[in-house]
């Protein structure tokens, strides 16, 4: 059993980790297995956290209904709202570990928030599974940090190939969010691969998460006459960018990553998004029977169509459940070892194998936005 001492210092609204505390145990009040979850239930990326929680709920409720784990113990998720902020992610994860005594953690969606919280989990020896943080640095924090999604080097390659080989464009502009690790990293990987494929980056412009006016950047981009614009940001800004681009007379396709994936994307961007494309983890058009059952069950429970964030969180919870079963224990160390040994797990988003870097090896899909629907375009293997 590993014991640590945790102290926090509140200063200027931030929390600094000075040390670690608490003895890890195969625990949970009333014999429940306590799992922490942290996500943006409110704030600018609230649909990410809400979708994530729905996926986790579905998996845990099904396991509990089937009799629980380890001789009838129930899974209980303790949810904390990060408000979409890295500093808040660190605070709530510290609470879940130190006060609530969770034995594993699920979260976050946004890579910046995962990067803020992962060191707390690593230092306390609590396994953390991000369903959908794609920045490579997340799992580089340490051997207790895992993910169920592909990573940005692959995602950047997927869209570079799609642009060059499928759309057959040669000149692309980039508009990136300099405030998020996700967007900056994805920009780098896309740029590198598109140039290798013989493409040209006509210009690079930037914005910050929360901005509303993109006319200056779009005007500069338009002057260079690109054949497409790569925007690896989140749906909140992408929808606004699309509207403003079309008003300026920019008609070329907009391309992006999985940060576009939200039911709110069309609500914000509307018809300006027609004929645009983004890389994603799955598509509800996929005939995978596990995914199709998940879609049916999700619609029955919540109404509407699940996004990839919900499906990935469902898979993250299923992988965690499977790891606890294989470990025969709810101790954090046993869970970590079982997670690392995950091979060919059949998930809603495809077969999941955790590699030596604790990343999932799996396919990506390209999705086309068309009249409020997100349509499968093509699949790309690693």
C-alpha positions as CSV (number, residue, x, y, z in Angstrom):
1,X,0.0,0.0,0.0
2,X,1.4,3.4,-1.0
3,X,0.8,6.4,1.3
4,X,1.3,9.9,0.2
5,X,0.8,13.4,1.7
6,X,-1.3,15.9,-0.2
7,X,-1.3,19.6,0.6
8,X,-2.7,22.4,-1.5
9,X,-2.0,26.0,-1.5
10,X,-4.6,28.4,-2.8
11,X,-3.0,31.5,-4.3
12,X,-4.3,33.8,-7.0
13,X,-7.1,31.3,-7.8
14,X,-4.6,28.5,-8.6
15,X,-3.9,25.3,-6.7
16,X,-0.2,24.3,-6.3
17,X,0.6,20.7,-5.5
18,X,3.2,20.6,-2.7
19,X,3.1,17.0,-1.7
20,X,0.8,14.0,-1.7
21,X,-1.3,12.2,0.9
22,X,-3.5,9.4,1.7
23,X,-3.1,5.7,1.6
24,X,-4.4,3.9,-1.4
25,X,-6.8,1.1,-0.7
26,X,-9.1,-1.4,-2.4
27,X,-11.9,0.8,-1.3
28,X,-15.2,2.5,-1.5
29,X,-17.8,3.4,1.1
30,X,-20.5,0.8,1.7
31,X,-18.3,-1.6,-0.3
32,X,-18.9,0.4,-3.5
33,X,-16.1,0.8,-6.0
34,X,-15.6,4.5,-6.2
35,X,-14.6,5.9,-9.6
36,X,-13.9,9.6,-10.2
37,X,-15.0,11.4,-13.3
38,X,-14.0,15.0,-14.1
39,X,-15.4,16.9,-17.1
40,X,-16.8,20.2,-18.4
41,X,-20.4,19.9,-17.3
42,X,-20.6,23.7,-17.7
43,X,-18.6,26.3,-19.6
44,X,-17.9,26.8,-23.3
45,X,-17.3,23.0,-24.0
46,X,-20.1,21.7,-21.8
47,X,-21.4,19.2,-24.4
48,X,-18.0,17.4,-24.2
49,X,-18.4,16.7,-20.4
50,X,-22.1,16.0,-20.7
51,X,-21.6,13.4,-23.5
52,X,-18.7,11.8,-21.6
53,X,-20.8,11.4,-18.5
54,X,-23.7,9.8,-20.4
55,X,-21.4,7.2,-21.8
56,X,-19.9,6.4,-18.4
57,X,-23.4,6.2,-16.8
58,X,-24.6,3.7,-19.5
59,X,-21.6,1.3,-19.0
60,X,-21.6,1.5,-15.2
61,X,-25.4,1.1,-14.9
62,X,-25.3,-2.0,-17.2
63,X,-22.5,-3.6,-15.1
64,X,-24.4,-2.9,-11.8
65,X,-27.6,-4.3,-13.2
66,X,-25.7,-7.5,-14.2
67,X,-24.7,-8.0,-10.6
68,X,-21.7,-5.7,-10.1
69,X,-18.1,-6.6,-9.9
70,X,-15.9,-8.7,-7.5
71,X,-18.7,-10.6,-5.9
72,X,-21.4,-8.1,-6.1
73,X,-19.7,-4.8,-5.4
74,X,-21.4,-1.8,-7.2
75,X,-19.6,0.8,-9.3
76,X,-20.3,4.3,-8.2
77,X,-19.1,7.3,-10.2
78,X,-18.3,10.6,-8.4
79,X,-18.6,13.4,-11.0
80,X,-16.9,16.8,-10.7
81,X,-17.3,19.8,-13.0
82,X,-14.1,21.3,-14.4
83,X,-16.0,24.2,-16.1
84,X,-13.6,23.5,-19.0
85,X,-10.7,25.0,-17.1
86,X,-7.3,23.4,-16.6
87,X,-6.8,24.9,-13.1
88,X,-10.3,23.7,-12.0
89,X,-9.4,20.2,-13.4
90,X,-6.5,20.0,-11.1
91,X,-8.6,21.1,-8.1
92,X,-11.4,18.6,-8.6
93,X,-9.1,15.7,-9.3
94,X,-7.2,16.5,-6.1
95,X,-10.5,16.4,-4.2
96,X,-11.6,13.1,-5.8
97,X,-8.4,11.4,-4.8
98,X,-7.7,13.0,-1.4
99,X,-11.2,13.4,0.0
100,X,-13.4,11.0,-1.9
101,X,-10.8,8.1,-2.1
102,X,-11.5,7.1,-5.6
103,X,-9.5,4.1,-7.0
104,X,-9.5,5.2,-10.7
105,X,-10.3,8.3,-12.7
106,X,-12.1,8.9,-16.0
107,X,-11.5,12.2,-17.8
108,X,-11.0,14.7,-19.3
109,X,-12.0,15.4,-22.9
110,X,-9.9,18.5,-23.6
111,X,-6.2,17.8,-23.7
112,X,-5.3,20.9,-21.7
113,X,-7.5,19.8,-18.8
114,X,-6.1,16.3,-18.9
115,X,-2.6,17.6,-18.9
116,X,-3.4,19.7,-15.8
117,X,-4.9,16.8,-13.9
118,X,-2.7,13.9,-15.0
119,X,0.3,14.7,-12.8
120,X,-2.0,14.6,-9.7
121,X,-3.2,11.1,-10.7
122,X,0.3,10.0,-11.5
123,X,1.8,11.3,-8.2
124,X,-0.9,9.6,-6.2
125,X,-0.7,6.3,-8.1
126,X,-4.4,6.5,-9.3
127,X,-5.0,5.2,-12.8
128,X,-6.6,7.8,-15.1
129,X,-8.3,7.0,-18.4
130,X,-9.0,9.8,-20.8
131,X,-11.7,8.8,-23.3
132,X,-10.8,11.4,-25.9
133,X,-7.8,13.6,-25.1
134,X,-5.7,13.2,-28.2
135,X,-2.6,15.3,-27.4
136,X,0.4,12.9,-27.2
137,X,1.7,14.6,-24.1
138,X,-1.2,13.3,-22.0
139,X,0.0,9.7,-21.5
140,X,3.7,10.8,-21.4
141,X,3.0,12.1,-17.9
142,X,3.5,8.6,-16.6
143,X,2.6,4.9,-16.3
144,X,-0.8,5.5,-14.6
145,X,-2.2,7.6,-17.4
146,X,-4.1,5.9,-20.3
147,X,-6.4,6.8,-23.2
148,X,-9.0,5.1,-25.3
149,X,-8.6,7.3,-28.4
150,X,-6.1,7.7,-31.1
151,X,-3.5,10.5,-30.8
152,X,-3.0,13.7,-32.8
153,X,0.0,12.6,-34.9
154,X,-2.3,10.0,-36.5
155,X,-5.3,12.4,-36.6
156,X,-3.2,15.1,-38.3
157,X,-1.9,12.5,-40.8
158,X,-5.5,11.4,-41.5
159,X,-6.7,14.8,-42.5
160,X,-3.5,15.7,-44.4
161,X,-4.0,12.5,-46.5
162,X,-7.7,13.2,-47.0
163,X,-7.0,16.8,-48.2
164,X,-4.2,15.7,-50.5
165,X,-5.5,12.4,-51.8
166,X,-9.3,12.6,-51.6
167,X,-10.0,16.3,-52.0
168,X,-6.9,16.7,-54.1
169,X,-6.1,20.2,-52.8
170,X,-2.6,21.6,-52.9
171,X,-2.9,24.9,-51.0
172,X,-4.3,25.1,-47.5
173,X,-4.5,27.8,-44.9
174,X,-4.5,27.1,-41.2
175,X,-6.5,28.9,-38.4
176,X,-5.5,27.5,-35.0
177,X,-6.5,28.1,-31.4
178,X,-3.3,29.1,-29.7
179,X,-4.9,28.8,-26.2
180,X,-5.3,25.0,-26.4
181,X,-2.7,22.2,-26.4
182,X,-5.0,20.2,-28.6
183,X,-5.2,22.8,-31.4
184,X,-1.5,23.7,-31.4
185,X,-0.4,20.1,-31.4
186,X,-2.8,19.1,-34.2
187,X,-1.7,22.0,-36.3
188,X,1.9,20.9,-36.1
189,X,1.1,17.3,-37.1
190,X,-1.2,18.4,-40.0
191,X,1.3,20.9,-41.3
192,X,4.2,18.5,-41.3
193,X,2.3,15.7,-43.1
194,X,0.6,18.0,-45.6
195,X,3.9,19.4,-46.7
196,X,5.4,15.9,-46.9
197,X,2.5,15.0,-49.3
198,X,3.5,17.9,-51.6
199,X,1.1,20.5,-50.2
200,X,1.6,24.2,-49.5
201,X,0.5,26.1,-46.4
202,X,-0.6,29.5,-47.8
203,X,-0.9,31.2,-44.4
204,X,-1.3,30.6,-40.7
205,X,-3.6,32.6,-38.5
206,X,-4.5,32.2,-34.9
207,X,-7.3,33.0,-32.3
208,X,-7.9,32.2,-28.7
209,X,-10.7,30.0,-27.2
210,X,-13.6,32.2,-26.4
211,X,-13.1,34.7,-29.3
212,X,-16.2,35.8,-31.3
213,X,-14.8,37.8,-34.1
214,X,-12.6,36.1,-36.7
215,X,-13.0,38.6,-39.6
216,X,-9.4,39.9,-39.6
217,X,-7.9,36.4,-39.7
218,X,-10.3,35.2,-42.4
219,X,-9.7,38.3,-44.5
220,X,-5.9,37.6,-44.4
221,X,-6.5,34.0,-45.3
222,X,-8.8,34.9,-48.2
223,X,-6.1,37.1,-49.7
224,X,-3.9,34.0,-50.2
225,X,-6.5,32.1,-52.1
226,X,-6.3,28.7,-50.4
227,X,-8.2,25.7,-51.6
228,X,-9.3,24.7,-48.1
229,X,-8.8,25.9,-44.5
230,X,-7.7,23.7,-41.7
231,X,-9.3,24.7,-38.3
232,X,-8.3,22.2,-35.5
233,X,-10.4,23.9,-32.8
234,X,-13.5,23.2,-30.8
235,X,-17.1,23.4,-32.1
236,X,-17.8,26.6,-30.1
237,X,-15.5,28.7,-32.3
238,X,-15.6,26.6,-35.5
239,X,-19.4,27.2,-36.0
240,X,-18.8,31.0,-35.7
241,X,-15.8,30.8,-38.0
242,X,-17.8,29.0,-40.7
243,X,-20.5,31.6,-40.6
244,X,-18.1,34.5,-40.8
245,X,-16.0,32.8,-43.6
246,X,-19.1,32.4,-45.8
247,X,-20.2,36.0,-45.2
248,X,-16.7,37.1,-46.5
249,X,-17.2,35.1,-49.6
250,X,-14.9,32.2,-48.7
251,X,-16.5,29.1,-50.2
252,X,-13.7,26.5,-49.9
253,X,-14.1,23.5,-47.6
254,X,-13.2,23.8,-43.9
255,X,-11.4,20.9,-42.4
256,X,-10.9,20.0,-38.7
257,X,-10.5,17.4,-36.0
258,X,-12.6,15.6,-33.4
259,X,-13.0,18.8,-31.4
260,X,-15.8,19.6,-33.9
261,X,-17.8,16.7,-32.8
262,X,-20.9,18.0,-31.0
263,X,-24.6,18.3,-31.5
264,X,-24.1,22.0,-31.1
265,X,-21.8,22.4,-34.1
266,X,-24.7,22.6,-36.6
267,X,-26.7,24.7,-34.3
268,X,-23.9,27.3,-34.2
269,X,-22.7,27.1,-37.8
270,X,-25.7,25.9,-39.8
271,X,-25.5,25.8,-43.6
272,X,-22.1,27.4,-43.6
273,X,-20.8,24.0,-42.6
274,X,-22.2,22.1,-45.6
275,X,-19.4,20.4,-47.4
276,X,-16.9,20.6,-44.5
277,X,-15.0,17.6,-43.1
278,X,-13.4,16.5,-39.8
279,X,-11.6,13.5,-38.5
280,X,-13.3,11.5,-35.7
281,X,-13.2,8.4,-33.7
282,X,-16.4,6.8,-35.0
283,X,-19.5,7.4,-37.1
284,X,-23.0,6.2,-36.2
285,X,-23.1,4.9,-39.8
286,X,-20.6,2.2,-38.8
287,X,-22.2,-1.2,-38.9
288,X,-20.2,-2.4,-35.8
289,X,-22.9,-4.3,-33.8
290,X,-21.6,-3.0,-30.5
291,X,-21.8,0.6,-31.7
292,X,-25.3,0.1,-33.2
293,X,-26.6,-1.4,-29.9
294,X,-25.0,1.6,-28.1
295,X,-26.7,4.0,-30.4
296,X,-30.1,2.3,-29.9
297,X,-29.7,2.2,-26.1
298,X,-28.5,5.8,-26.0
299,X,-31.4,7.1,-28.0
300,X,-33.8,5.2,-25.8
301,X,-32.3,6.6,-22.6
302,X,-31.4,10.2,-23.6
303,X,-33.0,10.9,-26.9
304,X,-31.0,12.1,-29.9
305,X,-27.9,10.8,-31.5
306,X,-24.8,10.0,-29.5
307,X,-21.6,11.8,-30.5
308,X,-18.1,10.2,-30.5
309,X,-17.4,11.6,-27.1
310,X,-20.2,9.6,-25.6
311,X,-19.1,6.4,-27.4
312,X,-15.5,6.9,-26.4
313,X,-16.5,7.4,-22.7
314,X,-18.7,4.3,-22.9
315,X,-15.7,2.4,-24.1
316,X,-13.4,3.9,-21.5
317,X,-15.8,2.7,-18.8
318,X,-16.1,-0.7,-20.3
319,X,-12.3,-1.1,-20.5
320,X,-12.0,0.0,-16.9
321,X,-14.7,-2.6,-15.9
322,X,-12.9,-5.3,-17.8
323,X,-9.6,-4.3,-16.1
324,X,-11.1,-4.6,-12.6
325,X,-12.6,-8.0,-13.5
326,X,-9.3,-9.3,-14.9
327,X,-7.4,-7.9,-11.9
328,X,-9.8,-9.5,-9.5
329,X,-9.2,-6.4,-7.3
330,X,-10.2,-2.7,-7.1
331,X,-6.7,-1.6,-5.9
332,X,-5.3,1.1,-8.1
333,X,-2.0,-0.8,-8.7
334,X,-3.9,-3.9,-9.9
335,X,-6.2,-1.8,-12.1
336,X,-3.2,-0.1,-13.7
337,X,-1.5,-3.4,-14.5
338,X,-4.7,-4.8,-16.0
339,X,-5.3,-1.7,-18.1
340,X,-1.8,-1.9,-19.5
341,X,-2.5,-5.5,-20.6
342,X,-5.7,-4.6,-22.5
343,X,-5.6,-6.3,-26.0
344,X,-8.3,-6.5,-28.7
345,X,-11.1,-5.3,-26.4
346,X,-14.3,-5.1,-28.5
347,X,-15.7,-1.6,-28.0
348,X,-18.3,0.6,-29.6
349,X,-15.6,2.6,-31.3
350,X,-13.7,-0.5,-32.5
351,X,-11.2,-3.0,-31.3
352,X,-9.1,-1.4,-28.5
353,X,-5.5,-2.4,-27.8
354,X,-3.4,-0.4,-25.3
355,X,0.2,0.0,-26.6
356,X,3.4,0.3,-24.7
357,X,2.8,4.1,-24.4
358,X,-0.7,3.5,-22.9
359,X,-2.4,4.8,-26.1
360,X,-5.1,3.0,-28.0
361,X,-4.3,1.6,-31.5
362,X,-7.4,2.0,-33.6
363,X,-8.9,3.4,-36.9
364,X,-10.0,7.0,-37.5
365,X,-12.9,8.1,-39.7
366,X,-13.5,11.2,-41.8
367,X,-17.0,12.7,-41.4
368,X,-18.8,15.1,-43.8
369,X,-21.1,17.7,-42.5
370,X,-24.2,17.9,-44.6
371,X,-27.6,19.5,-43.8
372,X,-27.3,19.0,-40.1
373,X,-26.1,15.4,-40.4
374,X,-22.6,14.0,-39.8
375,X,-22.0,11.4,-42.6
376,X,-19.3,8.7,-42.8
377,X,-16.9,9.6,-45.6
378,X,-14.0,7.1,-45.2
379,X,-12.0,5.1,-42.7
380,X,-8.3,5.2,-42.2
381,X,-6.2,2.6,-40.4
382,X,-3.0,3.4,-38.4
